[in-house]
Amino acid sequence: MITTNTTLVTSRVESLASSGIQLIPKEYVRPQEELTCIGNVFEEEKNKQGPQVPIIDLKDIEAEDKDVRERCRDELKKAAMEWGVMHLVNHGISDEVINRVKVAGQTFFDLPVEEKEKYANDQASGNVQGYGSKLANNASGQLEWQDYFFHCVFPEGKRNMSIWPQTPADYIPATTEYAKQLRGLATKILSVLSLGLGLEEGKLEKEVGGMEELILQMKINYYPKCPQPELALGVEAHTDVSALTFILHNMVPGLQLFYEDKWIIAKCVPNSIIMHVGDTIEILSNGKYKSILHRGLVNKERVRISWAVFCEPPKEKIILKPLPETVSETEPPRYPPRTFAQHIKHKLFRKTEENLLENNTSTEENKSLEDNKPQEDSKSS
C-alpha cells in the first residue's frame, strides 16, 4: 500500500523538494500501472544488456564521397524508422555554444524562486510561455515532478523577448545562437528523412512550414531531487507532437523509452544531442518514421536538467496528413487530415475521454500515437 503525506502542494516543485519532506504529496504519486520499470536510474543506465538507443554519427552526412554519405544517411533513416529516437554526435553545433546554453539555463534555475517568479507564466489564461510548473489537467489531479521555463526561440520575429530571462547576461545571446545553429541542423535532418521516403530533398521541410513558419520552442525542464522517485514521474508517458525534438541534458539519466514492449533507459552520451521524431513526421510519413512513447524519471541523488527544443509546424496553416508518395493500396492512409492545432486537441480529448471512462488499461498497452497524452504545453524528457 502506497503511503504519502497530505502536505498541500506548493506552487513550485523546487520549493517542495527543498522543504525537507520525506514523503511526496499524493498529487505526485502516479497510478500503480504507471510505476512499472521505475528503478534506480543510475543503476539502470549502467546496464549494457538489451536494446540501446542508436548513436548516429553525422560527420559524413554531407560527405563528398557518395558511398560514405549514403551510409551515414541510411543509418539515420534506419534509426528514425525503427526507433524514432537517437543520439546525434558530430552534429555540427559547437561545444562552446552548447556549454553556454547549459550554463545560462543552470544559472537561471539557480536563482532564488522569488527571482524566477518574475518570469512566471499564466497557464490558466492559456499563456504557457515563461517560468512554470505543470498544472493538473485530468480528473485524478496528478502532477509531474518538474518546474520549467518555456519560450519560442526561432524565428527571431516570432519571439517574445519580454519574457526572456535577463539573468544571466549570456542567456539571450547564447540561446539565440544555439537556436540558429539548431535550425540549420533541423534542415539537414529533414532533408535526409525526405530522401529516405523517396521524396525531393526539401519536401518535408516545406510540409512543416519552411524557414519562415517552422517554430522552435525551447523548454528547459528542471527536475529536483525526489525523496520517493519510485512513485513519481518527471514527465508522464507521451509522444511528441512536434516534427522533430532536440534535447540537451546535464548528463543525469532519466529519459526512458518504450521500445519492443518494454521500458529502457537512454544512456548519457557525451557531446550528443538526443533527437526524437515527432507525431508530425510520423503522420506525414504514414507511420514509416516512428514517434516513440517516452517519459522522464527522477531520482533522489541529483538534480536533472534538460533543454528540449520542439520544431513545430504552424498551428492552422498546414493540413497534416500522409503524403501521397507514402500511400498505396497495400498501405492506405493511417491518419486522418488535421491541422497541427486539431491534432493536439484530438490527443487531449482522447486522454480526457480515457480518464472519464476510468480505463484501467496500462500505459504500455495504450501506446499508439492517437491515444497518447498531448503536449499542450510542449513536454519532453
Sequence and secondary structure as in RCSB ss.txt:
>XXXX:A:sequence
MITTNTTLVTSRVESLASSGIQLIPKEYVRPQEELTCIGNVFEEEKNKQGPQVPIIDLKDIEAEDKDVRERCRDE
LKKAAMEWGVMHLVNHGISDEVINRVKVAGQTFFDLPVEEKEKYANDQASGNVQGYGSKLANNASGQLEWQDYFF
HCVFPEGKRNMSIWPQTPADYIPATTEYAKQLRGLATKILSVLSLGLGLEEGKLEKEVGGMEELILQMKINYYPK
CPQPELALGVEAHTDVSALTFILHNMVPGLQLFYEDKWIIAKCVPNSIIMHVGDTIEILSNGKYKSILHRGLVNK
ERVRISWAVFCEPPKEKIILKPLPETVSETEPPRYPPRTFAQHIKHKLFRKTEENLLENNTSTEENKSLEDNKPQ
EDSKSS
>XXXX:A:secstr
    B     S HHHHHTTT SS BGGG   GGG TT   HHHHHH  SS    EEE TTTT SSHHHHHHHHHH
HHHHHHHTSEEEEES S  HHHHHHHHHHHHHHHHS HHHHGGGB BGGGTB  EEEE    STT    S EEEE
EEEESGGG  GGGS  SSTTHHHHHHHHHHHHHHHHHHHHHHHHHHTT  TTHHHHHTTHHHH EEEEEEEEE  
 S GGG  SEEEE   SSEEEEEE S   EEEEETTEEEE    TT EEEEE HHHHHHTTTSS    EEE   S
S  EEEEEEEEE  TTT EE   GGG  SSS   S  EEHHHHHHHHHHHHHHHHHHT    TTTS SGGGSB  
TT    
